[in-house]
Amino acid sequence: IMEGVLGDEELSLFRPSAKPAAPLRCIIYCEFDPHLGPRVAFQSPPGYVTADVCDALADHLLSSPDLCGRLISVAAFGLRFVGHPELLLDPRYERNQLIFNTCLVFEAGTEASTYTPLVSSLAANLRHLETEHLFLTSQATRPLTQQVLDGMRHDISVHGELRMPPHGCDFL
């Protein structure tokens, strides 16, 4: 569907200086829905973070626009969520804005600082895909978000790096 969007260009590649000691448990994609409020829309693997935990943390993972563009870390329910919320201002969105956050999820006691450049890179890549191609909001491509998260989790867990396009996402 999105064949040729990235062409031969690789958006980013991040490899920590040493293989991170903290295993990645999950990746979640949160967004502010103009009708439902903050919510977790996708996660890889599906169901790793329970609906109750997602509901309880949604306001913290998608807080005020003042925190957008900054790294956040939330420890709750035995897990650590590390994300980089993004705010896109554009009249094509309801309420003229899109707020989203993609978080890496670890066990609560995890020192996740080695992942901070990767979290920022992941946010920049998704921001690029949305601003250039409406990837996260288009009816045609939004369903592919789950596959992209699965590929990202695979690349980070297996290779210790983020590749764009992610594993199994040759359509990008």
C-alpha positions in Angstrom: 0.0 0.0 0.0 2.8 2.5 0.9 5.3 1.0 -1.5 8.0 3.5 -2.3 7.1 6.0 0.4 10.6 5.9 1.8 12.3 4.9 -1.4 15.8 3.8 -0.8 16.3 6.2 2.0 16.7 4.8 5.5 15.0 7.1 8.0 17.1 6.3 11.0 19.2 3.6 12.6 20.1 3.5 16.2 22.3 1.0 17.9 23.2 1.4 21.5 26.9 1.2 22.3 26.4 -2.1 24.0 23.4 -4.5 23.9 21.0 -3.0 26.4 20.6 -5.1 29.6 16.9 -4.2 30.0 14.7 -6.4 27.8 12.0 -4.6 26.0 8.6 -6.0 27.0 6.2 -4.1 24.8 5.7 -1.0 22.6 2.5 0.9 22.9 1.1 3.6 20.7 -1.2 6.1 22.5 -3.2 9.0 21.0 -5.6 11.6 22.0 -8.9 10.8 20.4 -11.1 13.9 20.0 -14.2 11.8 21.0 -12.7 9.3 23.5 -9.9 11.3 25.1 -6.4 9.7 25.7 -6.2 6.1 24.9 -3.8 3.3 23.9 -4.7 2.4 20.3 -2.1 -0.3 19.5 0.4 -2.4 21.4 3.0 -5.0 20.5 2.5 -7.7 21.7 -1.3 -7.1 21.8 -2.7 -7.4 25.3 0.7 -7.2 27.2 -0.5 -4.1 29.1 -4.0 -4.7 30.4 -6.9 -2.4 29.5 -7.2 -1.3 33.1 -3.5 -0.2 33.2 -3.8 1.5 29.8 -6.9 3.4 31.0 -5.2 4.4 34.3 -2.0 5.7 32.6 -3.5 7.3 29.4 -3.6 10.8 31.0 0.1 10.4 32.1 1.4 9.2 28.8 -0.6 11.8 26.9 -0.4 14.7 29.2 -0.4 18.4 28.4 1.0 19.7 25.1 3.8 21.3 27.2 5.4 17.9 27.6 5.3 17.1 23.9 8.7 17.0 22.3 10.2 15.9 25.6 11.2 12.5 26.9 8.9 11.1 29.6 9.3 8.1 31.9 6.4 6.8 34.0 6.8 3.9 36.5 3.5 2.3 37.6 1.9 -1.1 37.9 5.3 -2.9 37.9 6.2 -1.4 34.6 8.3 1.5 33.2 7.0 3.4 30.2 9.5 5.6 28.3 8.1 7.8 25.6 8.4 11.0 23.6 4.9 12.6 23.1 4.4 14.4 19.8 2.1 17.3 19.0 1.2 18.0 15.3 -0.7 21.3 14.7 -2.6 21.2 11.4 -6.1 22.1 10.3 -6.6 18.7 8.7 -6.9 17.1 12.2 -10.0 17.4 14.4 -9.4 20.2 17.0 -6.5 21.2 14.6 -4.0 18.9 16.4 -2.8 15.3 16.7 -1.2 14.2 20.0 0.5 10.8 20.1 3.1 8.9 22.0 4.9 5.7 21.3 6.3 4.2 24.5 8.8 1.4 25.1 7.7 -0.7 28.1 10.1 -2.4 30.5 9.9 -3.9 34.0 9.6 -1.2 36.6 13.1 -1.4 38.1 14.7 -1.1 34.7 17.3 1.6 34.0 16.1 2.5 30.6 18.5 5.4 29.9 20.3 3.5 27.1 17.0 3.5 25.2 16.4 7.3 25.3 18.0 8.0 21.9 16.0 5.2 20.5 12.8 6.5 21.9 13.5 10.0 20.4 14.4 8.4 17.0 11.2 6.3 17.1 9.1 9.4 17.7 10.9 11.3 14.9 10.3 8.5 12.5 6.5 8.2 13.3 6.2 12.0 13.2 7.8 12.0 9.7 5.5 9.2 8.5 2.5 11.1 9.7 3.4 14.6 8.4 4.6 13.4 5.0 2.1 10.5 4.4 -0.7 10.7 7.1 0.4 7.2 8.0 -1.1 7.2 11.5 -4.4 8.8 10.6 -5.3 7.8 7.1 -8.0 5.1 6.8 -5.8 3.3 4.2 -2.7 3.0 6.3 -3.8 3.3 10.0 -4.4 -0.5 10.2 -0.7 -1.1 9.3 0.4 0.6 12.6 0.2 -2.7 14.4 2.5 -4.3 11.9 4.9 -1.4 12.2 5.0 -1.7 16.0 5.5 -5.5 15.7 8.5 -4.9 13.3 10.0 -2.3 15.6 9.7 -4.5 18.6 11.4 -7.3 16.7 14.3 -5.2 15.5 14.9 -3.7 18.9 14.6 -7.0 20.7 16.6 -9.1 18.2 19.1 -6.7 16.8 19.3 -4.0 19.5 18.5 -1.3 17.0 15.6 0.5 15.3 15.5 0.1 11.5 13.3 1.9 9.2 11.5 0.3 7.6 11.1 -2.2 10.4 11.2 -6.0 10.0 8.3 -7.2 7.9 7.2 -3.7 6.8 8.5 -3.6 3.2 5.4 -1.6 2.3 7.0 1.6 3.8 
